[in-house]
Amino acid sequence: MSELKARLKTDLTTAMKAKDKVRTATLRMVLTTIATEESAGSSQRALGDDEVTKLLIREAKKRREAAEAFDKGDRPEAAANERAESEVLSDYLPKPLTDDELSQLVTAAVAETSASGMKEMGKVMKIVNAQIAGRADGARVAAEVKRQLA
């Protein structure tokens, strides 16, 4: 079992004892999603920490998007619930990159690939995405790469 999955299970037990309904429900949802992912396909497999982190990032993004949709639909209670779940998930995600750190990574990748224009954006994105490992949103990375290549 991955270290992160074990931490999620331990934290679920703690949340249940503390009667923290939001944390309990969110952790149950995440552990169910992990179990579903592990049993998907033709054979059972255990997810590693990297795969669990990617799954958590995906779930946190779903919560942010749902909160925005509920805000637009004038449903503030549902939006607040989605934000609360997103807050719980953020405790398990890697620390996000600052704008300066992202800029430095992109600058290094541009220098490494000798990219000189927008046609080579894919090469730069490939290198940067491998380094950020879920610590920055893809749209934010793409915007920075475009800014530096323009």
Sequence and secondary structure as in RCSB ss.txt:
>XXXX:A:sequence
MSELKARLKTDLTTAMKAKDKVRTATLRMVLTTIATEESAGSSQRALGDDEVTKLLIREAKKRREAAEAFDKGDR
PEAAANERAESEVLSDYLPKPLTDDELSQLVTAAVAETSASGMKEMGKVMKIVNAQIAGRADGARVAAEVKRQLA
>XXXX:A:secstr
  HHHHHHHHHHHHHHHTT HHHHHHHHHHHHHHHHHHH SSS     HHHHHHHHHHHHHHHHHHHHHHHHTT 
HHHHHHHHHHHHHHHTTS     HHHHHHHHHHHHHHHT  SGGGHHHHHHHHHHHHTTSS HHHHHHHHHHHH 
